Amino acid sequence: MAAVLAALHFREPVVSRLGSLDAAGIRQALDFCDRQGLTLLLRDILPAETADAARNNRRRLQVAAETYRRLASLPGEFIALKGITQCELFGIRPEDRAQYDIDLYFPRDTVDAARDALLARNYDSIAGMEKFPTDHLPGLFPHTKWRWRGDYFDPEMPLAIELHFQFWNPQLERLEAPGVEEFWKRRVRRTIGGADIAVLCPQDAVAYAALHLLKHVLHGNTKVFHVFELASFLEKHAGDNRFWFEWKRMHAAALRRLQAAAFALAEAWFGCALAPAAREEIEDLPEGTRAWFAEFAASPVVQIFRPNKDELWLHLSLLDRWPDQWSVARRRLLPRNLPPPARATESQSRQAVYAAWFAARLRHHLYSLGTTVTSYWRWRRRCSIRA
């Protein structure tokens, strides 16, 4: 893991650490990259080891483009979020990005009609997700006989579709992101897969990417590619003063603060350049938040191997009210339910998949609870040092 992150660092890349790994180390590194969406970013560094993934992903890109063309006929207007729709803006080649689902935003009054249209097109909804608070409806999968075979670049793997009806969930996160409703009004058009489709304007696209990343960090399920993707955007646009002037004008201070937390993580992991406006927002983060980054910036990636709930203290540092802090702490320390894994809808034995998933999540929560008190005191000590 450390060798992979070092190779992808913007400011001081160190490729030699990957080259020094033995065959077993390379396999472990690629397994980590497969799960975290990083494999294709190593095409120029490990061309032989990534050749099959690159070839299969080119086929998957064709499937994604065709899917976008078909989705253009859904009832109601929508915004295409994330995925290959923003590669050019974020400075990542489409062939270097693995995409496993397609995210679309529909206003609340049309999202159900879009879901019904997809169900009529032979899509199935993930069962058991209806009661879980998210930003989107339960995911939809094409009805197929395909089964997971451990290949993250299987060209036959179907693309899931998630229909979003909000850009942020303030009730769940207890954090306000004022102005996100304006994203819909500022949408722009772009050609994707040969179809004219609405996407977020550039300033809102980076805001949504930052909010999406922050949400997953706060929930303890960070995907490393999302951090790299944001770092790539910041690196590419560090000198674009006009962009950042418009970004600051469009977004309220509270919304910029949430983005700044994600920017700080991207810089900490990948050493990307930062525009002065982005740096200023990071420096204006609450003292407790900056103390968290000084002590726990690596925790979200370490969590992949050693369970922890260090992100809880980041979440609390961004909250101003005690009732909100208590609500978040109770939900994160004592979760009342666990969502089923996506593969539970695709497996021949849904009960077995769910049982294994539940056992793994239970072990994760029990193990990480044991480190929570210790990490709290580490955070408080860091806060007192900075004070």
N, C-alpha and C positions, 0 to 999 in steps of 0.2 A: 504494500500500500504506500509506504513512504517513498519507494523508488518511483512509483507511478506519479504521485503528486509532485515530486521533485522534477520529473521530466516535463510536466505540463506547466511549470511555474513560468510566469511571463517575464519577471524582472531578472531572475537568476536561474534559468533552467539547467538542470543537471541530468543529462541523459546517461552518463556513464554508470549510474547506479543500476539502471535496468540492464545494461550490458554485462554487468558483473554477476548477475543472478545465474544460478545453475538451471538446468532444465526444470527441476521441480519448482524452483522459485518463479520461473517464467510462467509455469502453469498456474501457480497460485495468484500471480499478478494479473493474468488474463481472466481468471475466474472472478477476481474482485472487479476488474474492469467490465466484464460482461454484466454483472449484477448492478453496477453503478452507472452504466451507460457511457463508459469511457473508451471502450475497445477501439472504436473507429478513429479516435483522436490520436492513436498510436500508429496509424498506418505508415507514416513516414519513418517512424523509429523502429518498428518491428514489422516490416513489410511481409516477410514470409509467414510469420505467426498469425497475422491478421488478414491474410489474403482471402481465405474462405469467407470470413465474416463480411469483408468489403464486397465481394462478389455477390453474396446473397442479399446484402443490404441494397445494392443497386436494383435488384429485382423488387425488393420491398418498397423502394421509392416509387417505382412505377405503379405498384398497387395503391400506394398512398395518393398519388396524383389522380388516378382513376377514381378513387373513393371521393376525393374532394369534388371532382366533376359531377359525380352522382348526387352528392349532398347539396349541390347548388340548387336542385329542384325541390328541396324540402319546403313545406309551407311556412311562410313568414320569413322575415329577414333575420340574419344572424351575423355574429362576428366569429371568425376562426381564430382561436387562441393557440399560442405556443406552436410546437412542432416545426415542420419545414416552412411554415408560413412566415417565420421571422428569421430564417437563417442569414439572409443578406444583411438585415439590420443589425444582427448580433455578431457578425463577423465569423460565422461558422459555415463551412461548406455543407450542403445537404447530404453529400455522401459520407460526411463524418458524423452525422447525427442519426442515432437509432430512434425510431418512432414506433410506439406500441399502441397508441390510441390517438384519437382525434377529438379535440376539445372544441366545442362550439358554445357560444353564449347566445341565449335567446331571452328576450324580456319575459317576465313571469307570465304575462297573459298569452304568450304563444308557445311556451316551452312544452306544454302538455300535448299540443297538436303535433309538434315535431316528433315527440316520443311516439305518439300513436302512428304517425306515418312510418317511422322506422320499424315498429312492431309489425305493421302491415307488409313491410319489405323483408320479412323473414329474419328479423333480429329478435334476440331474447334478452330480457332484462335480468340483471343479477338479483337473485332472490336473497332476502334477509337483510337488505340495506335500507329499507324504507324508513326505519325509525332512527337512523343515525344522522346526526346533524352534519351536513356537508354543504358545499356550494353548488352541488349539481344533483340531478336525478340519479338513481341507480344506473350504473354503466350498462351499455347495450353491446351484445356480441352477435355477430352473424351466426345464424343457425348452421352448424357445420359438424362434420364428424372428426375434425382435427383434434388431436390430443397433444398435450405438452410432452415433449421428448427431451427436455433439457437443453435445447438449442435456442439461444437468444436471438439468432438471426435466421431462423427457419423461414424460408420464403413463403411457406404455406400458412404461417401463423396469421390468423385474422386480426384485423385492426378493430379494437374496441372503440366505441363512441360514447363520450360523456357530454351530456347536455347541461350546461351551467345556466343558472338563473340569477346568480349574483357574483360579484367580483371579490367580495370579502364578507365574512360572517362576524359582525361585531357582537352579536349575542353570545356566540360560542367563545370567541377570543377575548371578549371584554375590552377590546381595543377599538377605538373609533378610527375609521379611515375616511374622513370627510371628503366628498368630491368624487368618489369612485363611480357614482351614478352618472357623472358627466362623460365617462369613457364612451358610453353608447352614442352620445350626441357627437362626439369628435371622431367617430370611425371614418376610415378612408377605404378606398378600393384598391385591390391588387389582383393580378392574374396568378392563379394557383392551379397547377395542373390543367391549364387551358381554360379555366373558368374564372369569371369575374366575381370575386368574393370580398366581402368586407373584412377588414382587420383593424386592430387598434392603431391609432396614430403613434408615431415613434415615442413621444414622451409618455403616453399611457402604456405603451408596450413594455417599456422598462419598469414602469411602476407596477404593472401586473406581474411581471416576472419576479420582481423583488418581493411583492406580497405573497405570491405563490411559494417562493422559497422560504420566506419567514414563517408562513403557516406550517410547512413541513418541519422546519427546525423546531418550532414550539411544540409540535406534536411528537417529536422524537423519531421521525422517519425521513431524515434528510437524504436526498439522492445527490451524489457528488457531482454528476453532470450538470444539475441545475445551478450549482455554485460556480462551476467553470463557465457555464453559458453566460451568467451575469457578469463574471469577471471579464469575459471576452468582450461583452458590450462596453463595459467601463473602459477597458483598454482601447478599444477602437474609437470611442467618442470622447476621450479625455481632453482633447484639444478643440472640441467643437463648442465654442463659447455661445454661439447662437442657440444651439440645442438646449444647453443648460439654462440659458436665460428664459427660454420658453417653458422649460420644465419647471422652473421655480415659480414662474407666473401662473401656470396652470394648476399647481398642486398646493394645497393648504399645508401649513406647518406640521400639523399632526400626521398628514399623509407622508410628507417628506421624512419625518422622523422614523416611521416604520420602514421606509425604503432604506434609510441610512443604516439601520441595523443589518439588513441584508448586504448592503455595500461593504460594511466592515468585515463581514465574514468572507466575502469574495476576495477582498484584499489580503486578509490574513492567510488564506489558503493558497492563493495563486499569485500574489504579488503584482496585481494589475495596477496600471496607472489610474489616477483619480483626477477628475476635473476639480478645480478649486471649489466649485459649488457643492460637489459631492463631499469633498474633504471637510468643508465647513459644516455640513449637516452631521457628519460623523462626530466632529468635535463638539457639537451641541447636544449630543445624546446625554441622557441622565448619567450622573456619576456612577450609579450602580450598574448601568448597562456597560459603560466603558470598563468598569472593574471586571465585569463578567468576561469580556473579550480578553482582558489581560490574563485571566486565570483559566478560562474554559474554551477558548476559541477552537481548540482541536476536538472538544468533546463530541460534537455531532458525528465526526468520522470515526473516532475511537469507539463510539457506541456500537458500531457495526460488529465489533469483536468483543467489547466488554460493556455490557448493559449499564446505562446510567440514566439519571433524570436531571442532569445538570442544566438542561434547557429550561427547567422550571424557574430557576433563578433569573434567567434572561427575561422570561415572560413577566415575572413579578417586578423586575426592575423597570419595565415599560409601563406598568400600571400605577395610577396615582391614588386610587381609592381602595381602602381596606376591604370592603365587601367584594370588590372585583378580584383582589388578590386571594381572598379566602375561597371564592368560587373556583378559580383556576387551580389552586393548590389541591382542593378536595377532588376535583375531577382528575387531575394528573396523578395524584398519589393513590387514590382509591377508585379506579375506573369501574363503572357499574356494568359495562358491557364491552364486548370486543367484536368488531366487524368481521365477517367471514372473509377468507382469502378469495381473490378473483378466480383462482383455478377451481374453486368449489363448484363453479357453474360449468366447468369444462371436463371435469374428471368423471370417470366411470363410477367412482365411489365417493360421492360428495360427503358422506358421513365420515369416512376415513380421513379425507383431506381436511375437513373442518376440525376433527379431533386432534390431528397432528398440529394444526395451526393454533388451536386454542391452548394446547399444552405448551407450545413454544412461547406464546405470548404470556402465559401465566408464569413460566420460568423467568422470562425477561423482567416482568414487573416485580416478582419476589426478589430476584437478585439485585435489581437496581434500587429497590427500597433500602437495602442494607447500606448503600453508599450515599444515600440522600442526605442524611444528617451531617456526615463528614464534609460533603461538598458544600452544604450550606455554610458551615463555619469557615471553609476556605474562601468562599465568596465574601462573607462578612469581614474576614480579616483583610482581604484585598481592598474592600471598600474603605476600611479604616486607614490602610496604608496610603491610599490615594488621597484621602482627606487630609 
